[in-house]
């Protein structure tokens, strides 16, 4: 997505064959983020829909429905905390992982 490697100066002591590649460890984090985010959003959407149905007076009688509303509210809270923890863990690791690493290949290539 428009990623470019770091610019290397070509001074007299630099290795002219030095090139950069997208760091496989960083690529793994990008894939993890892109895999987990849609699933977490899907779970949130399903719970939000169930919550709306449970709150509807047409779905349950008040005493019965309130128990389900309370349970679903708790699941939504737990999912929100889990989502935050997972995405923060990926972000924190990505912040400490260089995007580009040196390679002996002749040309840079970015993650597709």
C-alpha distances in whole Angstrom, upper triangle without the diagonal:
4,6,9,12,15,18,21,24,26,29,32,32,28,28,26,25,23,19,16,14,12,15,16,17,14,12,16,15,12,14,17,15,14,17,20,18,19,23,24,23,25,28,28,28,31,33,33,34,37,38,38,40,42,43,44,48,48,47,49,52,51,53,51,48,47,47,44,43,43,42,39,38,38,36,33,34,33,30,29,30,28,25,25,26,24,21,22,23,19,18,21,20,17,18,20,18,17,13,14,17,20,20,23,21,21,17,14,12,8,8,8
4,6,10,13,15,18,21,23,26,30,29,26,25,24,23,21,17,15,14,12,15,17,19,16,14,18,18,15,17,20,18,17,21,23,22,23,26,27,26,29,31,31,32,34,36,36,37,40,41,41,44,45,46,47,51,51,50,52,55,55,56,54,51,51,50,47,46,46,45,42,41,41,39,36,37,36,33,32,33,31,28,28,29,26,23,24,25,21,20,22,22,18,19,21,19,16,13,13,17,18,20,22,20,19,16,12,11,8,10,10
4,7,10,12,15,19,21,24,27,27,23,23,21,20,18,14,12,10,9,12,14,16,13,12,16,15,13,16,18,17,17,20,22,21,23,26,27,27,29,31,31,32,35,36,36,38,41,41,42,44,46,47,48,52,52,51,53,56,55,56,54,51,51,50,48,46,46,45,42,41,41,38,36,36,36,33,31,32,30,27,27,27,25,22,23,23,19,18,20,19,15,16,18,15,13,9,10,13,15,16,19,17,17,14,10,9,6,8,10
4,7,9,12,15,17,20,23,23,19,19,18,17,15,11,9,9,9,12,15,17,14,14,18,18,16,18,21,21,20,24,26,25,27,30,30,30,33,35,35,36,39,40,40,42,44,45,46,48,50,50,52,56,56,54,57,60,59,60,58,55,54,54,51,49,49,48,45,44,44,42,40,40,39,36,34,35,33,30,30,30,28,25,25,25,22,20,22,21,17,17,19,16,13,10,9,12,13,14,17,15,15,11,8,8,7,10,12
4,6,9,12,15,18,21,20,16,16,15,14,11,8,6,7,8,10,14,15,13,14,18,18,17,19,22,21,22,25,27,26,28,31,32,32,34,36,37,38,40,42,42,44,46,47,48,50,52,52,54,58,58,56,58,61,60,61,59,56,56,55,52,51,51,49,47,46,45,43,41,41,39,37,35,35,34,31,30,30,28,25,25,25,22,20,21,20,16,17,17,14,11,8,6,9,9,11,14,13,13,10,7,8,8,11,14
4,6,10,13,15,18,17,14,15,14,14,11,9,8,10,10,12,16,17,15,16,20,20,19,22,24,24,24,27,29,29,31,33,34,34,37,39,38,40,43,44,44,46,48,48,49,52,53,54,56,60,60,58,60,63,62,63,61,58,57,57,54,52,52,51,48,47,46,44,42,42,41,38,37,36,35,32,31,31,29,26,26,26,23,21,21,20,17,16,17,14,11,9,7,9,10,12,15,15,15,12,10,12,12,15,18
4,7,9,12,16,15,12,13,12,13,11,10,9,12,14,16,19,21,19,20,23,23,23,25,28,27,28,31,32,32,34,37,37,37,40,42,42,43,46,47,47,49,52,52,53,55,57,57,59,63,63,62,64,67,65,66,65,62,61,60,58,56,56,54,52,51,50,48,46,45,44,42,40,40,39,36,35,35,33,30,30,29,27,25,25,24,21,20,20,18,14,13,11,12,11,14,15,15,14,12,11,14,14,17,20
4,6,9,12,12,8,10,9,11,8,8,9,13,15,17,20,22,20,22,25,25,25,27,30,30,30,33,35,35,37,39,40,40,43,45,45,46,49,50,50,52,54,55,56,58,60,60,62,66,66,65,67,69,68,69,67,64,63,63,60,59,58,57,54,53,52,50,48,48,47,44,43,42,41,39,37,37,35,33,32,31,29,27,27,25,23,22,21,19,16,15,12,12,10,13,14,14,13,12,12,15,16,19,22
4,6,9,10,7,10,10,12,10,11,13,17,19,20,24,25,24,25,29,29,28,31,33,33,34,37,38,38,41,43,43,44,46,48,48,50,52,53,53,56,58,58,59,62,63,63,65,69,70,68,70,73,71,72,71,68,67,66,64,62,61,60,58,56,56,54,52,51,50,48,46,45,44,42,40,40,38,36,35,34,32,30,30,29,26,25,24,22,19,19,16,16,14,16,16,17,16,15,15,18,20,23,26
4,7,8,6,8,7,10,10,12,14,18,21,22,25,27,26,27,31,31,31,33,36,36,36,39,41,41,43,45,46,46,49,51,51,52,55,56,56,58,61,61,62,65,66,66,68,72,73,71,73,76,74,75,74,71,70,69,67,65,64,63,61,59,59,57,55,54,53,51,49,48,47,45,43,43,41,39,38,37,35,33,33,31,29,28,27,25,21,21,18,17,15,16,15,16,15,15,16,19,21,25,27
4,5,5,9,9,13,12,15,17,21,23,25,28,29,29,30,33,34,34,36,38,38,39,42,44,44,46,48,48,49,52,54,54,55,58,59,59,61,63,63,65,67,68,69,71,75,75,74,75,78,77,77,76,73,72,71,69,67,67,65,63,62,61,59,57,56,55,53,51,50,49,47,45,45,43,41,40,39,37,35,35,33,31,30,29,27,23,24,20,19,17,18,18,19,18,18,19,23,25,28,31
4,6,8,9,13,13,16,19,23,26,27,30,31,31,32,35,36,36,39,41,41,42,44,46,46,49,51,51,52,55,56,57,58,61,62,62,64,66,66,68,70,71,72,74,78,78,77,78,81,80,80,79,76,75,74,72,70,70,68,66,65,64,62,60,59,58,56,54,53,52,50,48,47,46,44,43,42,39,38,37,36,33,32,31,29,26,26,23,21,18,19,18,20,18,20,21,25,27,30,33
4,7,9,12,12,15,18,21,24,25,28,29,29,31,33,34,34,37,39,39,40,43,44,45,47,49,49,51,53,55,55,57,59,60,60,63,65,65,66,69,70,70,73,76,77,75,77,79,78,78,77,74,73,72,70,68,67,66,64,63,61,60,58,57,55,54,52,51,50,48,46,45,44,42,41,39,37,36,35,33,31,30,29,27,24,24,21,19,16,17,16,19,18,20,20,24,26,29,32
4,6,9,8,11,14,17,20,21,24,26,26,27,30,31,31,33,35,36,37,39,41,41,44,46,46,47,50,51,52,53,56,57,57,59,61,62,63,65,67,67,69,73,74,72,73,76,75,75,74,71,70,69,67,65,65,63,61,60,59,57,55,54,53,51,49,48,47,45,43,42,41,39,38,36,34,33,32,30,28,28,26,24,21,21,18,16,13,14,13,15,14,16,17,20,22,25,28
4,5,6,9,12,16,19,20,23,24,25,26,28,30,30,32,34,35,36,38,40,41,43,45,45,47,49,50,51,53,55,56,57,59,61,61,63,65,66,67,69,73,73,71,73,76,75,75,73,71,70,69,66,65,64,62,60,60,58,56,55,54,52,50,49,48,46,44,43,42,40,38,38,36,34,33,33,30,28,28,26,24,21,21,17,15,11,11,10,12,11,14,15,18,21,24,27
4,6,8,12,15,19,20,23,25,25,26,29,30,30,32,34,35,35,38,40,40,42,45,45,46,48,50,51,52,55,56,56,58,60,61,62,65,66,67,69,72,73,71,73,76,75,75,74,71,70,69,66,65,65,63,61,60,59,57,55,54,53,51,49,49,47,45,44,43,41,39,39,37,35,34,34,31,29,29,28,25,22,21,17,16,12,12,10,11,9,11,13,17,20,23,26
4,6,10,13,17,18,20,23,23,23,26,28,28,29,32,33,33,35,38,38,40,42,43,44,46,48,49,50,52,54,55,56,58,59,61,63,64,65,67,71,71,69,71,74,73,73,71,69,68,67,64,63,63,61,59,58,57,55,53,53,51,49,48,47,45,43,42,41,39,37,37,36,33,32,32,30,27,28,27,24,20,20,16,14,10,9,6,7,6,9,11,14,18,21,23
4,7,10,14,15,18,20,20,21,23,25,25,27,29,30,31,33,35,36,38,39,40,41,44,45,46,48,50,51,52,54,56,56,58,60,61,62,64,68,68,66,68,71,70,70,68,66,65,64,61,60,60,58,55,55,54,51,50,49,48,45,44,44,42,40,39,38,36,34,34,32,29,29,29,26,24,24,23,20,17,16,12,10,7,6,6,7,7,9,10,13,16,18,21
4,7,10,12,15,17,17,17,21,22,22,23,26,27,27,29,32,32,34,36,37,38,40,42,43,44,46,48,48,50,52,53,54,57,58,59,61,64,65,63,65,68,67,67,65,63,62,61,58,57,57,55,52,52,51,49,47,47,45,43,42,41,39,37,36,35,33,31,31,30,27,26,27,24,22,22,21,18,15,13,10,8,6,5,6,6,6,6,6,9,12,15,18
4,7,9,12,14,13,14,17,18,18,20,22,23,24,26,28,29,31,33,33,35,37,38,39,41,43,44,45,47,49,49,51,53,54,55,57,61,61,59,61,64,63,64,62,59,58,57,55,53,53,51,49,48,47,45,43,43,41,39,38,37,35,33,32,32,29,27,27,26,23,23,23,21,18,19,18,15,11,10,6,5,4,5,8,8,9,7,5,7,9,12,15
4,6,8,11,11,11,14,15,15,16,19,20,20,22,25,26,27,29,30,32,33,35,36,38,40,41,42,44,46,46,48,50,51,52,54,58,58,56,58,61,60,61,59,56,55,54,52,51,50,48,46,45,45,42,40,40,39,36,35,35,33,31,30,29,27,25,25,24,21,21,21,19,16,18,17,13,11,9,6,6,6,6,9,8,10,8,5,5,6,8,12
4,6,9,8,7,11,12,11,13,16,16,17,19,21,22,24,26,27,28,30,32,32,34,36,37,38,40,42,43,44,46,47,49,50,54,54,52,54,57,56,57,55,52,52,51,48,47,47,45,42,42,41,38,37,37,35,32,32,31,29,27,27,26,23,21,22,21,17,17,18,16,13,15,15,11,9,6,5,6,9,10,13,12,14,11,8,7,5,6,10
4,5,5,6,9,10,11,12,14,15,17,18,20,21,24,25,26,27,29,31,32,33,35,36,37,40,41,42,44,46,47,48,50,54,54,52,53,56,55,56,54,51,50,49,47,46,45,43,41,40,39,37,35,35,33,31,30,30,27,25,25,24,21,20,20,18,15,15,16,13,11,13,12,8,7,5,5,5,9,10,13,13,16,14,11,10,9,8,12
4,5,5,6,9,10,10,12,14,15,16,18,20,22,23,24,26,28,29,30,32,34,35,36,38,39,40,42,44,45,46,49,52,52,50,52,55,54,54,52,49,49,48,45,44,44,41,39,39,38,35,34,34,32,29,29,29,26,24,24,23,20,19,20,18,15,16,17,13,12,14,14,10,10,9,9,9,12,12,15,15,17,16,13,11,10,9,12
4,5,5,7,9,10,11,13,14,15,17,18,21,22,22,25,26,27,28,31,32,33,34,37,38,39,41,43,43,45,47,50,51,48,50,53,52,52,50,47,47,45,43,42,41,39,37,37,35,33,32,31,29,27,27,26,23,22,21,20,17,16,17,14,11,13,13,10,9,12,11,7,8,8,10,10,13,14,18,18,21,19,16,15,13,11,14
4,5,5,6,9,10,11,12,14,15,17,19,21,21,23,25,26,27,29,31,32,33,35,36,37,39,41,42,43,45,49,49,47,48,51,50,51,49,46,45,44,42,41,40,38,36,35,34,32,30,30,28,26,25,24,22,20,20,19,16,14,15,13,10,10,12,9,6,9,9,6,7,6,8,10,14,15,19,19,21,19,15,14,11,9,13
4,5,5,6,9,10,11,12,14,15,18,19,20,22,23,25,26,28,29,31,32,34,35,36,38,40,41,42,44,48,48,46,48,51,50,50,48,46,45,44,41,40,40,38,35,35,34,32,30,30,29,26,25,25,23,20,21,20,17,15,17,15,12,13,14,12,9,13,13,10,10,8,10,12,15,15,19,18,20,18,15,12,9,7,9
4,5,5,6,9,10,10,12,14,16,17,18,20,22,23,24,26,28,29,30,32,33,34,36,38,39,41,43,46,47,44,46,49,48,48,46,43,43,42,39,38,38,35,33,33,32,29,28,28,26,23,24,23,20,18,19,18,14,14,15,13,10,12,14,11,10,13,13,11,12,11,13,14,17,18,21,20,23,21,18,16,13,10,12
4,5,5,6,9,10,10,12,15,16,16,18,20,21,22,24,26,27,28,30,31,32,34,36,37,38,40,44,44,42,44,46,46,46,44,41,40,39,37,36,35,33,31,31,29,27,25,25,23,21,20,20,17,15,16,15,12,10,12,10,6,8,10,8,7,10,11,9,11,10,13,15,19,20,23,23,25,23,20,17,14,12,14
4,5,5,6,9,10,11,13,15,16,17,19,20,21,23,25,26,27,29,31,31,33,35,36,37,39,43,43,41,43,46,45,46,44,41,40,40,37,36,35,33,31,31,30,27,26,26,24,21,21,21,19,16,16,16,13,11,13,12,9,9,12,11,8,12,13,11,12,10,13,16,19,20,24,23,25,22,18,16,12,9,11
4,5,5,6,9,10,12,13,14,16,17,19,20,22,24,25,26,28,29,31,32,34,35,37,39,42,42,40,42,45,44,45,43,40,40,39,36,35,35,33,30,30,29,26,25,26,24,21,21,21,19,16,17,17,13,12,15,14,10,12,15,13,11,15,16,14,15,13,16,18,21,21,25,23,26,23,20,17,14,10,11
4,6,5,6,8,11,11,12,14,16,17,18,20,22,23,24,26,27,28,30,32,33,34,37,40,40,38,39,43,42,42,40,37,37,36,33,32,32,29,27,27,26,23,22,23,21,18,18,18,15,13,14,14,10,9,12,11,8,10,13,11,11,14,16,14,16,15,18,20,23,24,27,26,29,26,23,20,17,14,14
4,5,5,6,9,10,10,12,14,15,16,18,20,21,22,24,26,26,28,30,31,32,34,38,39,36,38,41,40,41,39,36,35,34,32,30,30,28,26,26,25,22,20,21,19,16,16,16,14,11,12,12,9,7,10,10,7,9,12,11,10,13,15,14,16,15,18,20,24,25,29,28,30,27,24,21,17,14,15
4,6,6,7,9,11,11,13,15,16,17,19,21,22,23,25,26,28,30,31,32,34,38,38,36,38,41,40,41,39,36,36,35,32,31,31,29,26,26,26,23,21,22,21,18,18,19,16,13,15,16,12,10,14,14,11,12,15,15,13,16,18,17,18,16,19,22,25,26,29,28,29,27,23,20,17,13,13
4,6,6,7,9,11,12,13,15,16,18,19,21,22,24,25,27,28,30,31,33,37,37,34,36,39,39,39,37,34,34,33,30,29,30,27,25,25,25,21,20,22,20,16,17,18,15,13,15,15,12,11,15,14,12,14,17,16,15,18,20,19,21,19,22,24,27,27,31,29,31,29,26,22,19,16,15
4,6,5,6,9,10,11,12,14,16,17,18,20,21,22,24,26,27,29,31,34,34,32,33,37,36,36,34,31,31,30,27,26,26,24,21,22,21,18,17,18,16,13,13,14,11,9,12,12,8,8,12,12,10,13,15,15,15,18,20,19,21,20,23,25,29,30,33,32,34,31,28,25,22,18,18
4,5,5,6,9,10,11,12,14,15,16,18,20,21,22,24,26,27,29,32,33,31,32,35,35,35,33,30,30,29,26,25,26,24,21,21,21,18,16,17,16,12,12,14,12,8,11,12,9,8,12,13,11,12,16,16,15,18,20,20,22,20,24,26,30,31,34,33,35,32,29,26,22,19,19
4,5,5,6,9,10,10,12,14,15,16,18,20,21,23,24,26,27,31,31,29,31,34,34,35,32,29,30,29,26,25,25,24,20,21,21,18,16,18,17,13,14,16,14,11,14,15,13,12,15,17,15,16,19,20,19,21,24,23,25,23,26,29,32,33,36,35,36,33,30,27,23,20,19
4,5,5,6,9,10,11,12,14,15,17,18,20,21,22,24,26,30,30,27,29,32,32,32,30,27,28,27,23,23,23,21,18,19,19,15,14,16,15,11,13,15,12,10,13,15,12,12,16,16,15,17,20,20,20,23,25,24,27,25,28,30,34,34,38,36,38,36,32,29,26,22,21
4,5,5,6,9,10,11,12,14,15,16,18,20,21,22,24,28,28,26,28,31,30,30,28,25,25,24,21,20,21,19,16,16,16,13,11,13,12,8,9,11,9,7,10,12,10,10,13,15,14,16,18,19,19,22,24,24,26,25,28,31,34,36,39,38,40,37,34,31,27,24,23
4,5,5,6,9,10,10,12,14,15,16,18,20,21,23,26,27,25,27,30,29,30,28,25,25,25,21,20,21,19,16,16,17,14,12,14,14,10,10,13,12,9,12,14,13,12,15,17,16,17,20,21,21,23,26,26,28,26,30,32,36,37,40,39,41,38,34,31,28,24,24
4,5,5,6,9,10,11,12,14,15,17,18,20,21,25,25,23,25,28,28,29,27,24,24,24,20,19,21,19,15,16,17,14,12,15,15,11,12,15,14,12,15,17,15,15,18,20,19,20,23,24,24,26,29,28,30,29,32,35,38,39,42,41,42,39,36,33,29,26,25
4,5,5,6,9,10,11,12,14,15,16,18,20,24,24,21,23,26,26,26,24,21,21,20,17,16,17,15,12,13,14,10,9,12,12,8,10,13,11,10,14,15,14,15,18,19,19,21,23,24,24,27,29,29,31,30,34,36,39,40,44,42,44,42,38,35,32,28,27
4,5,5,6,9,10,10,12,14,15,16,18,22,23,20,22,25,24,25,23,20,20,20,16,15,16,14,11,11,12,10,7,10,11,7,8,12,11,9,12,15,14,14,17,19,19,20,23,24,24,26,29,29,32,30,34,37,40,41,45,44,45,42,39,36,33,29,29
4,6,5,6,9,10,11,12,14,15,17,20,21,19,21,24,24,25,23,20,20,20,17,15,17,16,12,13,15,12,10,13,14,11,12,15,15,13,16,18,18,17,20,22,22,23,26,27,27,29,32,32,34,32,36,38,42,43,46,45,46,43,40,37,33,30,29
4,5,5,6,9,10,11,12,14,16,19,19,16,19,22,22,23,21,18,18,18,15,14,16,14,11,12,14,11,10,14,14,11,13,16,16,14,18,20,19,19,22,24,24,25,28,29,29,31,34,34,36,35,38,41,44,45,48,47,48,46,42,39,36,32,31
4,5,5,6,9,10,10,12,14,18,18,15,17,20,20,20,18,15,15,15,12,11,12,11,7,9,10,8,7,10,11,9,11,14,14,13,16,18,18,19,22,23,24,25,27,29,29,31,33,34,37,36,39,41,45,46,50,48,50,47,44,41,37,34,33
4,5,5,6,9,10,11,12,16,17,15,17,20,19,20,19,15,15,16,13,11,13,12,9,9,12,10,8,11,13,11,12,15,16,15,17,20,20,20,22,25,25,26,28,30,30,31,34,35,37,36,40,42,46,47,51,49,51,48,44,41,38,35,34
4,5,5,6,9,10,11,14,14,13,15,18,18,20,18,15,16,16,13,11,14,14,10,12,14,13,11,15,16,14,15,19,19,18,20,23,23,23,26,28,28,29,31,33,33,34,37,38,40,38,42,45,48,49,52,51,53,49,46,43,39,36,35
4,5,5,6,9,10,13,13,11,12,16,16,17,15,12,13,13,9,9,12,11,7,10,12,11,10,14,15,14,15,19,19,18,21,23,23,24,27,28,29,30,32,34,34,36,38,39,41,40,44,46,50,51,54,53,55,52,48,45,42,38,37
4,5,5,6,9,12,13,11,12,15,14,15,14,10,11,11,8,6,9,9,6,7,10,10,9,12,14,13,14,17,18,18,20,23,23,24,26,28,29,29,32,34,34,35,38,39,42,41,44,47,50,52,55,54,56,53,49,46,43,39,39
4,5,5,6,10,11,10,12,15,14,16,15,11,12,14,11,9,12,13,10,10,14,14,12,15,17,16,17,20,21,21,23,25,26,26,28,30,31,31,34,36,36,37,40,41,43,42,46,48,52,53,57,55,57,54,50,47,44,41,39
4,5,5,9,8,6,9,12,13,15,13,10,11,13,10,9,13,13,10,12,15,15,14,17,19,18,19,23,23,23,25,28,28,28,31,33,33,34,37,38,38,40,43,43,46,45,48,51,54,55,59,57,59,56,52,49,46,43,41
4,5,8,9,6,7,10,10,11,10,6,8,9,6,6,9,10,8,10,13,13,13,16,18,18,19,22,23,23,25,27,28,29,31,33,33,34,37,38,39,40,43,44,46,45,49,51,55,56,60,59,60,57,54,51,47,44,43
4,6,9,8,8,10,9,11,11,7,8,10,9,6,10,12,10,10,14,15,14,16,19,19,19,22,24,24,25,28,29,29,31,33,34,35,37,39,40,41,44,45,47,46,50,53,56,58,61,60,61,58,55,52,48,45,44
4,5,5,7,9,9,12,12,8,10,13,11,10,13,15,13,14,18,18,17,20,22,22,22,26,27,26,28,31,32,32,34,36,37,38,40,42,42,43,46,47,50,48,52,55,58,60,63,62,63,60,57,54,50,47,46
4,5,6,7,7,11,11,8,10,13,12,11,15,17,16,17,20,21,20,22,25,25,26,29,30,30,32,34,35,36,37,40,41,41,43,45,46,47,50,51,53,52,56,58,62,63,67,65,67,64,60,57,54,51,49
4,6,8,10,13,12,10,13,15,14,14,17,18,17,19,22,22,22,24,27,26,27,30,31,31,33,36,36,37,39,41,42,42,45,47,47,48,51,52,54,53,56,59,63,64,67,65,67,64,60,57,54,51,49
4,7,9,12,10,8,11,13,11,11,15,15,14,16,19,19,19,22,24,24,25,28,29,29,31,33,34,34,37,39,39,40,42,44,45,46,49,49,52,51,54,57,60,61,65,63,65,62,59,55,52,49,47
4,6,8,6,5,8,10,9,10,13,14,14,16,19,19,20,22,24,24,26,28,29,30,32,34,34,35,38,39,40,41,43,45,46,47,50,51,53,52,56,58,62,63,66,65,67,64,61,58,54,51,50
4,6,6,6,8,11,11,12,14,16,16,18,20,21,22,24,26,27,28,30,31,32,34,36,37,38,40,42,43,44,46,48,48,50,52,53,56,55,59,61,65,66,69,68,70,67,64,61,57,54,53
4,6,5,6,9,10,10,12,14,15,16,18,20,20,22,24,25,26,28,30,31,32,34,36,37,38,40,42,42,44,46,47,48,51,52,55,54,58,60,64,65,69,68,70,67,63,60,57,53,53
4,6,6,7,9,10,11,13,15,16,17,19,21,22,24,25,26,28,29,31,32,34,35,37,38,40,42,43,44,46,47,48,51,52,55,55,58,60,64,66,69,68,70,67,64,61,57,54,54
4,6,6,7,9,11,12,13,15,16,18,19,21,22,23,25,27,28,29,31,33,34,35,37,38,40,41,43,44,46,47,49,50,53,53,56,59,62,63,67,66,68,65,62,59,55,52,51
4,5,5,6,9,10,11,12,14,15,16,18,20,21,22,24,26,27,28,30,31,33,34,36,37,38,40,42,43,44,47,48,51,50,54,56,60,61,64,63,65,62,59,56,52,49,48
4,5,5,6,9,10,10,12,14,15,16,18,20,21,23,24,25,27,29,30,31,33,35,36,37,39,41,42,43,45,47,49,49,53,55,59,60,64,63,65,62,59,56,52,49,48
4,5,5,6,9,10,11,13,14,16,17,18,20,22,23,24,26,27,29,30,32,33,35,36,38,39,41,42,44,45,48,48,52,54,58,59,62,62,64,61,58,55,51,48,48
4,5,5,6,8,10,10,12,14,15,16,18,20,21,22,24,26,27,28,30,31,33,34,36,37,39,40,42,43,46,46,49,51,55,56,60,59,61,58,55,52,49,45,45
4,6,5,6,9,10,10,12,14,15,16,18,20,21,22,24,26,27,28,30,32,32,34,36,37,38,41,42,45,44,48,50,54,55,59,58,60,57,54,51,47,44,43
4,6,5,6,9,10,11,12,14,15,17,18,20,21,23,24,26,27,29,31,32,33,35,36,37,39,41,44,44,47,50,53,55,58,58,60,57,54,51,47,44,44
4,5,5,6,9,10,11,12,14,16,16,18,20,21,22,24,26,27,29,30,31,33,35,36,38,39,42,42,46,48,51,53,56,56,58,55,52,49,46,42,42
4,5,5,6,9,10,10,12,14,15,16,18,20,21,22,24,25,27,28,30,31,33,34,36,37,40,40,43,46,49,51,54,53,55,53,49,46,43,40,39
4,5,5,6,9,10,11,13,14,15,17,19,20,21,22,24,26,27,28,30,32,33,35,36,39,39,43,45,49,50,54,53,55,52,49,46,43,39,39
4,5,5,6,9,10,11,12,14,15,17,18,20,21,23,25,26,27,29,30,31,33,35,38,38,42,44,47,49,53,52,54,52,48,46,42,39,39
4,5,5,6,8,10,10,12,14,15,16,18,20,21,22,24,25,27,28,30,32,33,36,36,39,41,45,46,50,49,52,49,46,43,39,36,36
4,5,5,6,9,10,10,12,14,15,16,18,20,21,22,24,26,27,28,30,32,34,34,38,40,44,45,49,48,50,47,44,41,38,34,34
4,5,5,6,9,10,11,12,14,16,16,18,20,21,22,24,26,27,29,30,33,33,37,39,43,45,49,48,50,48,44,41,38,35,35
4,5,5,6,9,10,11,12,14,15,16,18,20,21,23,24,25,27,29,32,32,36,38,41,43,47,46,49,46,43,40,37,34,34
4,5,5,6,8,10,10,12,14,15,17,18,20,21,22,24,26,27,30,30,33,35,39,41,44,44,46,43,40,37,34,30,31
4,5,5,6,9,10,11,12,14,16,16,18,20,21,22,24,26,29,28,32,34,38,40,44,43,45,42,39,36,33,30,30
4,5,5,6,9,10,10,12,14,15,16,18,20,21,23,24,28,28,31,34,37,39,43,43,45,42,39,37,33,30,31
4,5,5,6,9,10,11,12,14,15,17,18,20,22,23,26,26,30,32,35,37,41,40,43,40,37,34,31,28,29
4,5,5,6,8,10,11,12,14,16,17,18,20,21,24,24,28,30,33,35,39,38,40,38,34,32,28,25,26
4,6,5,6,8,10,10,12,14,15,16,18,20,23,23,27,29,33,35,38,38,40,38,34,32,28,26,27
4,6,5,6,9,10,10,12,14,15,17,18,22,22,26,28,31,33,37,37,39,37,34,32,28,26,27
4,5,5,6,9,10,11,12,14,16,17,20,20,24,25,29,31,34,34,37,34,31,29,25,22,24
4,5,5,6,9,10,10,12,14,15,18,18,22,24,28,29,33,33,35,32,29,27,23,20,21
4,5,5,6,8,10,10,12,14,17,18,21,23,27,29,33,33,35,33,29,28,24,22,24
4,5,5,6,9,10,11,12,16,17,20,22,26,28,31,32,34,32,28,27,24,21,23
4,6,5,6,9,10,10,14,14,17,19,23,25,28,28,31,29,25,23,20,17,19
4,5,5,6,9,10,13,13,16,19,23,25,29,29,31,28,24,23,20,18,20
4,5,5,7,9,12,13,17,19,22,25,29,29,31,29,26,24,22,20,22
4,5,5,6,10,11,15,16,20,22,26,26,29,27,23,22,19,18,20
4,5,5,8,8,12,14,18,20,24,24,26,24,20,19,16,15,17
4,6,8,9,13,15,18,21,25,25,27,25,21,21,18,17,20
4,7,9,12,13,17,20,23,24,26,25,21,21,19,18,21
4,6,9,10,14,16,20,21,23,21,18,18,15,15,18
4,6,7,10,13,17,18,20,18,15,15,13,13,17
4,7,10,13,17,17,18,16,12,12,10,10,13
4,7,9,13,13,15,13,9,10,9,10,14
4,6,10,11,13,12,10,11,11,12,16
4,7,9,11,11,9,11,13,15,18
4,5,8,9,9,10,13,14,18
4,6,9,10,12,15,17,20
4,6,7,9,13,15,17
4,7,10,13,16,18
4,6,10,13,15
4,7,10,12
4,7,9
4,6
4
